[in-house]
Amino acid sequence: MFDGTRVILASQSARRRELMSYIFPAFDIVPSGADETPPRDVPAENIPEILAAKKALDVAKSFPDALVIGCDTVVILDGVIFGKPCDLDDAFNMLKTLSGRTHTVVSGVCLACRGKTLSFSQNTDVTFYPLSDGEIRGYIAESSPLDKAGSYGIQDRGGLFVEKICGDHYNVIGFPIARLKRELERFEKILGGNQNGAL
């Protein structure tokens, strides 16, 4: 897939880097410098795809012939975005709010190469067990919630909070790689044709 094309992941996330290796054994990391401030007056579920496109296009400006992959993941509850917490108190409040409820994890992904783009979003519903204040404080003390949307990682001890998920498990980690592989195959076919412009 994309033989002979330089592949760039526009993210510093160690989790995405690991998952990306399931598809591409060799790729480069070039973090985006794009402004990640969420746009106003846009439905919460659309924002990850918009931000993923900003990241991918920012890097693609410097590497127009490479395949650049941008991604953004958020947690959404009642139409409100739970991004990365600003401090430990914010992390506690986020997890307290998510306790005993079902939230949606949305990852937006954008592929950019040779002036064309393809983007998509993937949703996964996650239901938490009711959490005690002690459970939440223990997790915050022993884990690293500040770099995670919603203040938890399903791949670490945050997985102990999860009663059930409906959808792609890897999407909750931050990269819907099964869907990504299929979209890459579609994008490669488009790039091989004579279509012009973005999708």
N, C-alpha and C positions, 0 to 999 in steps of 0.2 A: 504494500500500500504506500503510495507516494514515493516510489523508488526514485532515488536521485534528487529528491527535494529536501532541503533543509527544514527541519521541524523545530518549532520554538514554542515552548510553554510560557505564556506571559503571566507567570505566577511564581512566588517564592514558597508557596505552601509545600511542606514536606509530604503531606498526605496526598496532594495532587501529583506531586513528582513520582511517588511510589505507584500510584494507580496508573499514571500515564505510561509507565514502563511495561504495563501489561499489554499495551498496544504497540508502542515504539521502543525497541531496545536502546536506541540512541536518539537523543534530542538535546536541545540547548534550553537553558533557563534565561529568559530576559524579562525581568519584572517591568511592568508598565508604570509609567509616571502619570497616568491619566487621573484627573479629578474623579474621585469615587463618591462624591456627594450625591445622594439619591435625588432625582428630579422631582419637582413638586407636581401635584395634580395628575399623577400617574398611578393607576392601580398597583398595589403593592406587589402582586404576582408578576407584573411586567418589568419591574425594576432590575432583577438580576440579569435578564437578557440584555437590557439597555447598558448596564455597567460592563457586562462581559464584552459587548461590542466596542465600548470605549477603550477597554484594555487591549483587545486584539488589534484594533485599528491604530492605536497609539504606537504599538511595537511594529506593526506592519509598515508604518511610514519609513522606518529605517531598514526594513528587510522585506521589500515588496515581492521578491521572488520566493520567499520562504512560506511554508504553511505555519501560520501563527494561530495558536489556540488560547482564547481568553475564557475565563470562567468566574462566576460570582455566585455565592450561595447565601441565602437568608432563611431565617425562621419567621413564619407568619402566623399570628394568632389574632382572630377577630379583626383582620384587615390591618393590623399593626405589625411593622417589621421589627424583629429582634435581631439586631446585628451583633457585632462584637461588643462586649461590655466595656465601659470606660474605666471601671474600677471594680474592686471586689464587692462593694455594696451593690453596685449595679448588677453584677453577676448573681448575687443572692436574690435580688428582687426579680430578675428574669426567671430564675429557676422556680422561685416561689409561685410566680404567675403561671408557669407551664405545668406545675404540679397537678396531677389528676385530670389533665385535659389533653385533647388532641390538637396538635399544631401541624402545620404544613411546612415542609422543607422544600424550597424552590431553588434549583440551580439553573442559571442561565449560561449557555455556552455559545461562543461565536468562533467560527473558523474563517480566516482571512488568507487569501493567497492570490497574487497577480491581479489585484483590483476587484476581486469578487469576494463576496461573503455569504455565509450560511449560518443562521443562528437558530437556536431552539431552547425551550425550557423543559425541565423535568420536575414533576411534583411527587413527593412522598409524604404520606400522612403518618405521624408518629404520636402514639398515645403513651403518656407517662402514668405510672402508678402515683397515688398520692404520696408526697414526700414530706418527711418531718424536717423541721428546721435543723436538727442535728445531722441528718443525712446530707442536706445541702451544704452546711458548713464544713462537714468532713470532706465532701467532694472538692469544694473550693480550696481547702487547705492542702489537699494531696494531689490535685490535678492542676492544669493550666487553662482556666476558663477564659482568660482575657484575649486569646487569639482564636476563639471559636464563636461562630454565629449561634446565638441562643445560649451561650455560656456553657455548652456541654459538647463532648465528643462521644458519639455512639461507639467508636472504636476503642475507647478507654473505659474507665470506671463509670462514665456516664451511661454506658450500656445497661447498667444495673437499674436505671430509672425507667427503662422502656418496657411497657406492658405488651405492646404490639406495634408493628409497622405495616403499612399497606403501600407497597411500591418498592422501588429500587433501594436496597440497603446502601450501596455505594454512593447513591445520591445524597444520603444523609451525611456521609463522610465528607462529601464536597465535590464529587466528580462522577456523573452518571456514565460510567465507561462502556456499558453494554449499548446504550443508545448512541454514545459518541462514536463507537466503532461503525455502526450502521450509517450514521450521518456522514462520517468520513468517506465511506464507500460511495455514497450518493454524490458528495461534493467532488470526489475525484473524477467521476463520470462527467459531471457538469464542466469541470475545468478542461477535460479532454475534448469537449465539443466546441462549438463556435458561438456559444451564447455570450452575450455581453452584459456588463452591469452586475449589480448585486441582486441577490435573491430576496 
